[in-house]
């Protein structure tokens, strides 16, 4: 194995001989809060809260020398990076030597400074150190409140050498077809676009380029002669095939403005194989392989999300220790995307709720599945869900955003939805979308298609955004699952039929960088269930709020009782934004009997289903009080219902609905003994936007013998494999009270 020092000597030697070998170390970039200088953590191996400290000053990244370095210096730097404090620091380039300037030397901080610039030092760029003395820090993995952080591990690309790449179609017949799967590789430099000489070009090189363009694999191509009169800026490319970016391959560069020839060759050409979601003429309606052992959850766009893997029919997450671009790329290719654009740590795409299956995953990059990569199994002390790994994959450019736009909004993130569709005469023109039945699920798809992140709201009336002369409705009856790539992929009427005419009743959206994500604690429901025969004289308020079965109206009030299936529920917000009621306090409804406000008419549905799916009893819960009952360590409560306070659930907190409060039940007075399925659905009408609606339902097997009740196999709707969920659907019923 080559030491870091030896590797660095090799890099210097190669640069001297005109060969550029870019850094393959990973890094996290965090923008400075003061806007003057920026800070990031770099190096390898490391986690997102540790690394070599790099400073962006005067237009250039550089490092800090370890001379006179102290823990107080580390505290100041960790604050810059958005962490609450430093745990330790390191000397002698523990995370590998950096490159470029050594910006600061002999830094001496007291620890309370709000900027490294306030600390004593030799001044910017004045140093007698080498990069073998680069300082590093380990920050406490707890974020400063309100600090916007990226937690990104990405390629360190030398933009002076290579800024971007693209494929130019080989013939005019393919121009305009999306995605572009075959073409001449063009590389963006500061001076403009150039080409790569194909002498010595291999399929391994093609694999890397195709991965960058969003494709999982490449076709073998013969060498195609090129008649291009061009400048060949890059020669002798040699990739292993496992690189996430072409800049990580070894290659030779010709000088700017030179016209180096390509002996016995021409411009490099690749032909890529698209994944199933991007095959021309097929589905964007195509569903990803149901037998896949990996999936992405919580992301706003196609090809991004929290990594979850399947083990013994149950989904679980991956811990971010040693998480890097090679491992992330294996996930992306397995799902039919290209290589990983970013590998994210620290639950950037929200925290999972189930088991954590893998830790210290270390892929080469050519594995077919993440399970094929070396990894460690998890113990409870190793990882928590705040360390869940995520990815952003390279996906092919499809141009979906060109056929949709938002108009009239105050910012580019909001407005009335307009679609570019063909009219009856075959001419494409802009039109409106009918607002009937429009929800935040449809808004999710619009924001995704526009590349604007998550949905914040889906609006059925847009009279206040009337700034366009477009008045014709061109789409109605839209009903999305929420994972579609374009709005026209959703179900919709074949012929436009809108109950409310007029542009003011067309659909609108508000998009956001973040979204909430509510999930129910399924085991708690199973543990707390019981039956109560509650006297009618205690149920007047519940009857007023329609929390009893219809037969209660014919009861002999106040005598007699109702039989109630009761349980506690804890609802966690595992997303990246607080869950807030759609309506402001001025619109909340006061209920005198219970003496509280309802901020949402329906917050949760409780259903008891027969084994064939028929509803035999139901209940509902209005959000009479959405508040932070408890929070994870380091997270402060923000919402409390007392004294007409603001309602909501903070990220990292949960709201407890105890079993003994009114309406926290299903009235089963009329239900016969037997086997059933209990179903609980949070936010059932998609009234408030979330990053993921597939985990809003929980289901359990239910055995009722006329006197007692048992629940088992309670689980979230997306926590099992499709095959296991189908087995659940065909539950034959419990023949006795012995539950395995």
ZAKEZA-283123 format. One record per residue (C-alpha): residue in three letters; x, y, z. Coordinates in steps of 0.001 Angstrom, whole numbers, plus 500000, padded with zeros to 6 digits. Example, Ala and Ser with C-alpha at 12.3 -4.5 7.8 and 13.67 -1.06 7.14 Angstrom:
REM residues 2
ALA512300495500507800;SER513670498940507140;
This chain:
REM residues 740
UNK500000500000500000;UNK501320503456499112;UNK501548505866502053;UNK499845509252501859;UNK503249510895501743;UNK504369508624498913;UNK501126509233497048;UNK501636512970497349;UNK505177512673495956;UNK503720510770492997;UNK501130513484492393;UNK503822516206492397;UNK505938514183489997;UNK503040513674487602;UNK502148517358487632;UNK505764518221486797;UNK505585515902483799;UNK502362517420482487;UNK499915514762483703;UNK497030515908485856;UNK495801513508488550;UNK493021515211490522;UNK492316514538494184;UNK490027511592494867;UNK489615512537498506;UNK486099513382499668;UNK484943516649501170;UNK482080518478502817;UNK481423522090501848;UNK479672524387504295;UNK479097528041503361;UNK480337530578505847;UNK477587532407507701;UNK479274535801507303;UNK479532535577503501;UNK483205536699503420;UNK485074533442503767;UNK483953529824503441;UNK484942526694505284;UNK484782522999504517;UNK485995519689505889;UNK488032517489503562;UNK490181514371503567;UNK489763510644504020;UNK488829508525505883;UNK486381510620507857;UNK482762511323508774;UNK480817514449507930;UNK481706516159511248;UNK485486515706510994;UNK488311516322508552;UNK491041518602507303;UNK489978522247507670;UNK489981524148504375;UNK489308527863503964;UNK488091529694500862;UNK489670533139500791;UNK490443535535497965;UNK488904533163495418;UNK490996530117496362;UNK490729527135498717;UNK493578526537501146;UNK494422524963504512;UNK495442525952508062;UNK498808525007509571;UNK498848523103512874;UNK501479525366514512;UNK500141526668517867;UNK496780525021517113;UNK494525524454520138;UNK491059523157521001;UNK489914526785521217;UNK490803527208517527;UNK488799524078516769;UNK485764525489518629;UNK485754528606516445;UNK486149526585513253;UNK483399524111514219;UNK481051527074514786;UNK481903528283511271;UNK480965524818509988;UNK477634524859511847;UNK478463522541514766;UNK477919523438518433;UNK481492522724519563;UNK484730520859518892;UNK485588517521520479;UNK489242517384519401;UNK491726518473516757;UNK494488516746514808;UNK497936517675513540;UNK500357516482510878;UNK497785516090508090;UNK495890513229509747;UNK493258513439506981;UNK495822513703504215;UNK497739516741502904;UNK495764519434501147;UNK496690521422498053;UNK497008525074497158;UNK497618527855499663;UNK498237527481503361;UNK496126530466504300;UNK496659530652508075;UNK499526529827510433;UNK500153530256514166;UNK496433530773514773;UNK495579531477518419;UNK491915531836519427;UNK490329532291522826;UNK487385530121521797;UNK484620532739521980;UNK485429534571518729;UNK482593534673516161;UNK485080534469513276;UNK488512532991512704;UNK489470536432511415;UNK489186537740515002;UNK491879535303516189;UNK495588536131516314;UNK497621534732513386;UNK500470535573511012;UNK497944536950508528;UNK496410535579505353;UNK498859533619503199;UNK501858534159505497;UNK503131530698506476;UNK506331528680506723;UNK504500525326506794;UNK504067522489504319;UNK500852520586503721;UNK502208517787505907;UNK501274520116508802;UNK497630520675507817;UNK495290520902510813;UNK492071518935511229;UNK489127519036513626;UNK486477516695515027;UNK483239518567515757;UNK480405517385517996;UNK477723515962515720;UNK475091518473516810;UNK474016521342514592;UNK473700524989515545;UNK469986525963515399;UNK469059527482512034;UNK472373526668510357;UNK471840525644506719;UNK474221522765506101;UNK474861520554503117;UNK476715517598504748;UNK477917516647501281;UNK480736514326500306;UNK481511515013496661;UNK484350514972494144;UNK486942517704494453;UNK487087518771490818;UNK489792521109489565;UNK487570523595487725;UNK490576525223486118;UNK491008521978484203;UNK487506520565483748;UNK484204522270484545;UNK481563520053482931;UNK480912517473480216;UNK478082516837477737;UNK477198514542474838;UNK476598515987471384;UNK474387513665469265;UNK476226511960466430;UNK473615512797463786;UNK470904515356463231;UNK468265512621463423;UNK468871512286467156;UNK468835515998467968;UNK465955516831470288;UNK465376513237471442;UNK465610512773475181;UNK467618511409476738;UNK470771511737474622;UNK472356508289474996;UNK475027508421472300;UNK477329511164471167;UNK480670512912471069;UNK482039513775474511;UNK482535517507474920;UNK484395518911477903;UNK483856522430479278;UNK486957524432480095;UNK487332528042481073;UNK488154528826477444;UNK485157526926476016;UNK484283523391474899;UNK486861520868473727;UNK487143517163472896;UNK488926514067474147;UNK491286512155471876;UNK490017508589471534;UNK493441506996471115;UNK493587504314473792;UNK489953504890474765;UNK488404501929476652;UNK484972500737477766;UNK486030501546481330;UNK486364505186480298;UNK482926505006478684;UNK481459503545481862;UNK482624506558483850;UNK481306509085481314;UNK477952507285481017;UNK477689507251484803;UNK478205511008484915;UNK475464511447482306;UNK472999509445484439;UNK473233506022482781;UNK474015502783484652;UNK476036501140481876;UNK477605501545478440;UNK477563499776475095;UNK480747498573473440;UNK481499500728470402;UNK484011500458467636;UNK486231503448467074;UNK484323505988465001;UNK486514508237462872;UNK485784511902463328;UNK486022514602460707;UNK485715517284463381;UNK488119520167463063;UNK488693520436466760;UNK491066521034469602;UNK491858517918471598;UNK492430519139475116;UNK492528515731476840;UNK494625512689475845;UNK495499509257477233;UNK492503508899479539;UNK492848505819481758;UNK489947505042484101;UNK489485501950486227;UNK485730502144485580;UNK484878502666489243;UNK485408506426489346;UNK482372508583490069;UNK483706511400487900;UNK485977511619484866;UNK488220514031486766;UNK489263511152489048;UNK490827509275486098;UNK494430509825485048;UNK494839511796481816;UNK497082514224480001;UNK496153517813479211;UNK497355519916476318;UNK497915523588476996;UNK495125526087476562;UNK494697527411472999;UNK496957524693471645;UNK495921522469468747;UNK497418519129469744;UNK496450516444467261;UNK494978513021467964;UNK497267510488466226;UNK495378507694464496;UNK492086508740466052;UNK489423511352466568;UNK487012512640469154;UNK485970510146471829;UNK482398508869471463;UNK480239506915473923;UNK476975504999473694;UNK475112504584476991;UNK472326502281478161;UNK469508504119479960;UNK467824502749483061;UNK464172501617482918;UNK462776504977484019;UNK464419506722481081;UNK463944504270478213;UNK462492506152475272;UNK458813505536474646;UNK458422503690477955;UNK457462504581481415;UNK458259507213482839;UNK455330505165484180;UNK457617502147484555;UNK457923500987488148;UNK461341500224489579;UNK462071496518490004;UNK459909495305492936;UNK462607492695493692;UNK465250495382494188;UNK467194495151497434;UNK467666498918497730;UNK465474502020497514;UNK465631505788498096;UNK463254507592500467;UNK462588511203501403;UNK464203512939498412;UNK462523515721496479;UNK463794514683493054;UNK464086511454491104;UNK467351509699491958;UNK467898511126495432;UNK466996510102498954;UNK467848508205502098;UNK469357504790501281;UNK467310501840502530;UNK468119498158502006;UNK465941495053502263;UNK466753492247504671;UNK464418489363505511;UNK461472491227503925;UNK461908494380506041;UNK463481497669504976;UNK466227499324507022;UNK468783502113506673;UNK472564502373506196;UNK474862504104508690;UNK477090506824507242;UNK480449505677508698;UNK482942505600505760;UNK480110506480503344;UNK481623507715500069;UNK480995508198496361;UNK481994504645495403;UNK479415503072497722;UNK476798505659496781;UNK477439504951493086;UNK476746501242493573;UNK473330502215494977;UNK472644504566492073;UNK473591502060489353;UNK471598499312491080;UNK468514501536490790;UNK469092502303487105;UNK470706505715487507;UNK474276506817486821;UNK477057507351489325;UNK476545509290492532;UNK476777513041492238;UNK476845513429496011;UNK477103511098498996;UNK475341512661501965;UNK475732511905505641;UNK474018512968508841;UNK470444512026507755;UNK470375514812505188;UNK467242513253503611;UNK465530512682506958;UNK465831509920509536;UNK464499506435509025;UNK462392504631511638;UNK463128500924511208;UNK466286498868511751;UNK469785500008510714;UNK471331497117508798;UNK474749498194507487;UNK477746500171508725;UNK481189501035507346;UNK480180500084503809;UNK483281500123501584;UNK482520499369497946;UNK485056499287495120;UNK482424500649492745;UNK481904497658490427;UNK479606495638492714;UNK476123494784491411;UNK474469495361494782;UNK475275497242497977;UNK474967493930499832;UNK477976492671497819;UNK480203495366499346;UNK482297494757502462;UNK480384496087505481;UNK479790495578509182;UNK476552494530510785;UNK475010496964513221;UNK474822496836516990;UNK472691499277518971;UNK475710501283520140;UNK477225501705516672;UNK474779504053514963;UNK471574506025515336;UNK469182507204512654;UNK470718510678512795;UNK473599508993510903;UNK471498507611508036;UNK473293507759504678;UNK471751509356501569;UNK472643509869497910;UNK472007512186495004;UNK472458510239491773;UNK473307511531488326;UNK470211511137486148;UNK469808511798482416;UNK468619515238481386;UNK465059514911480081;UNK463974518537479667;UNK460775517969481648;UNK460871521500483052;UNK460347522996479587;UNK456699521901479423;UNK455548523379482740;UNK455812526767484429;UNK454557528799487384;UNK453097532257486846;UNK451990535121489071;UNK453866534127492219;UNK455936536437494382;UNK458985534189493885;UNK459995531499491409;UNK458926528883493993;UNK455207529631493765;UNK452478530379491282;UNK449648529136489093;UNK450513525901487237;UNK450594526161483434;UNK451290523256481067;UNK452530523262477478;UNK450325520713475698;UNK449137520021472175;UNK445736521482471351;UNK443173519879469052;UNK444865521419466010;UNK448206519876466974;UNK449726523203467989;UNK451391523284471410;UNK450151526020473689;UNK450072526897477371;UNK447015526023479447;UNK445796525713483040;UNK445182522745485335;UNK441778522374486993;UNK441962522851490777;UNK439229520311491592;UNK440625517636493930;UNK444118519183493806;UNK446273518206496834;UNK449852518421498026;UNK450566515072496295;UNK449954516647492884;UNK451977519671494000;UNK454873517298494844;UNK455026516190491231;UNK454898519756489884;UNK457769520874492136;UNK459770517781491135;UNK459209518377487421;UNK460370521981487805;UNK463396520977489896;UNK462197523192492758;UNK462401520684495604;UNK459484519596497783;UNK455937520898497781;UNK454905523214500569;UNK451256523654499480;UNK448851522584496768;UNK446234525259496090;UNK442820524829494466;UNK442223528551493924;UNK444715531021492474;UNK442741534245492035;UNK445578536185493760;UNK448100534994491124;UNK446171536308488128;UNK449010537761486060;UNK448798535663482884;UNK446545535845479836;UNK446269532031479797;UNK442651531067480567;UNK441947527648479007;UNK441895524503481161;UNK443909521746479461;UNK444095519136482234;UNK441596518004484888;UNK440957515144487282;UNK444648514906488132;UNK445415512248490729;UNK449064511465491487;UNK450707508821493652;UNK453423511368494378;UNK456442509627492818;UNK455779510523489159;UNK458381512536487245;UNK455876514674485307;UNK452310515801485928;UNK451063514161482737;UNK452309510796484086;UNK449593511030486755;UNK446059509784486235;UNK443838512454484654;UNK440657512871482635;UNK440882511930478965;UNK438540514852478243;UNK438812518028480323;UNK435953518326482822;UNK436219521051485455;UNK433333521749487846;UNK434384525329488497;UNK435197527314485393;UNK437492530310485433;UNK441218530780485775;UNK440824531667489449;UNK439931528016490116;UNK443032526612488452;UNK445696524749490454;UNK448680526391492081;UNK451694525299494108;UNK454230526602496579;UNK457549524729496534;UNK460171524505499272;UNK463683523174499864;UNK462487521057502797;UNK459377519192503944;UNK458048517439507019;UNK457543513670507227;UNK455178512170509802;UNK455318508515510867;UNK453460506618513557;UNK455206504577516226;UNK453717501183515283;UNK455037499125518251;UNK453411501530520741;UNK449958500933519221;UNK450477497186519608;UNK451621497577523226;UNK448841499887524466;UNK445654498486522890;UNK442705497539525128;UNK438885497573525248;UNK436810499935527402;UNK433047499912527978;UNK432530503637528477;UNK429272504983529985;UNK427218507166527650;UNK427012510020530151;UNK430774510539529652;UNK430500510662525835;UNK428394513748525105;UNK431387515770523824;UNK432641512836521762;UNK429188512457520190;UNK429182516150519317;UNK432466515671517445;UNK431168512554515587;UNK433591510207517318;UNK431013507433517829;UNK429388504947515457;UNK426085505996513852;UNK424121503566516039;UNK424983505691519092;UNK422302508162518006;UNK419630505528518770;UNK421061504683522192;UNK419123505387525410;UNK421181508381526544;UNK422581508817529186;UNK422132505145530107;UNK424168502299528721;UNK427679502315527289;UNK429721502098524090;UNK432505499557523546;UNK435706501353522484;UNK438946499964521015;UNK441534502272522587;UNK445280502743522085;UNK447958505391522339;UNK449678506864519309;UNK452955508726519023;UNK453522510635515794;UNK457124511504514928;UNK458314514183512510;UNK461375512602510855;UNK461494515109507960;UNK463555518249507475;UNK460832520874508128;UNK458314521409510903;UNK454799520007510376;UNK452382522943510590;UNK448615523088510053;UNK447639524405506627;UNK445386527075508166;UNK446589529880510409;UNK445216530447513906;UNK442582532867512627;UNK440892529940510824;UNK440987527363513628;UNK437611526134514917;UNK436763526415518619;UNK434939523454520184;UNK433186524597523324;UNK432421521149524723;UNK436058520022524812;UNK437217523647525069;UNK439981523454522483;UNK440789524543518937;UNK440890522232515927;UNK443668523299513549;UNK442823520484511069;UNK439386518926510600;UNK440818515451510047;UNK444314514650511256;UNK444059510847511517;UNK441717508079510333;UNK441249504945512437;UNK439692502022510524;UNK438853498447511435;UNK438743496355508269;UNK437520492849507536;UNK440098490501506027;UNK438780491300502539;UNK439322495019503139;UNK435738496060503931;UNK435449498758506604;UNK433457497467509610;UNK434129500331512021;UNK435974503613511926;UNK437035506629513909;UNK438829509883513266;UNK440923512365515136;UNK440774516077514514;UNK443986517901515380;UNK442626519541518492;UNK446188520003519609;UNK449353519492517553;UNK452298520032519866;UNK455766518828520812;UNK455262516314523633;UNK458904515197523661;UNK461995515742521489;UNK465296514040520791;UNK468325515192522763;UNK469482518617521615;UNK466136519546519986;UNK463990522185521697;UNK460197522144521850;UNK458585524931519812;UNK454847524182519786;UNK452473524113522754;UNK448689524348522640;UNK448172526077525972;UNK446949529681525875;UNK446053529532522165;UNK449665528743521334;UNK451051527853517916;UNK450444524266516836;UNK452822521960514996;UNK455424519205515375;UNK459091520210515262;UNK461656518167513327;UNK463049515596515765;UNK460007515804518086;UNK456822513781518517;UNK453229514329519547;UNK451633511860521978;UNK447912511113521799;UNK447257509127524976;UNK444817506228524981;UNK442637507951527601;UNK441741511137525692;UNK438457511570523867;UNK438177510238520308;UNK441426508264520601;UNK439471505113519759;UNK437303503128517373;UNK433705502495518456;UNK433329498692518018;UNK429987498342519827;UNK428423496800516706;UNK431428494665515687;UNK431192490881516032;UNK434087488800517380;UNK436554487751514696;UNK439781488526512859;UNK440335492020511473;UNK442955494515510312;UNK443468497762512212;UNK444538500640509976;UNK445679504098511061;UNK446346506830508461;UNK447972510166509336;UNK447232513286507278;UNK444850511188505141;UNK443650513981502863;UNK447218515146502087;UNK446190518497503516;UNK449737519289504640;UNK452680518571502348;UNK455211515922503356;UNK458310514511501705;UNK456867510979501778;UNK453240509874502056;UNK453898506135501684;UNK454802505836505388;UNK451646507597506666;UNK449638504375507082;UNK450092501726509771;UNK448373498323509762;UNK448084495486512291;UNK446471492083512530;UNK443619492282515075;UNK442014489397517000;UNK438786490235518903;UNK437073487470520926;UNK434170489552522215;UNK435885490477525480;UNK439531491109524723;UNK441606492299521794;UNK445104491480520533;UNK447186493293517907;UNK450259491860516220;UNK452549492547513261;UNK451875496292513446;UNK453966497985510754;UNK454154501080508581;UNK452748500722505096;UNK456159500880503395;UNK458294498955505896;UNK457847495488504319;UNK458777494190500894;UNK455983494002498323;UNK455958490218498646;UNK455623490366502443;UNK452879492996502180;UNK450940490724499807;UNK451195487925502379;UNK449787490340504948;UNK446879491081502596;UNK446039487340502454;UNK446024486898506232;UNK443749483890506964;UNK442915485044510472;UNK444022483937513921;UNK442502480564514857;UNK443366480924518548;UNK444835483436520969;UNK448410482197520597;UNK450211484885518642;UNK453676484060517347;
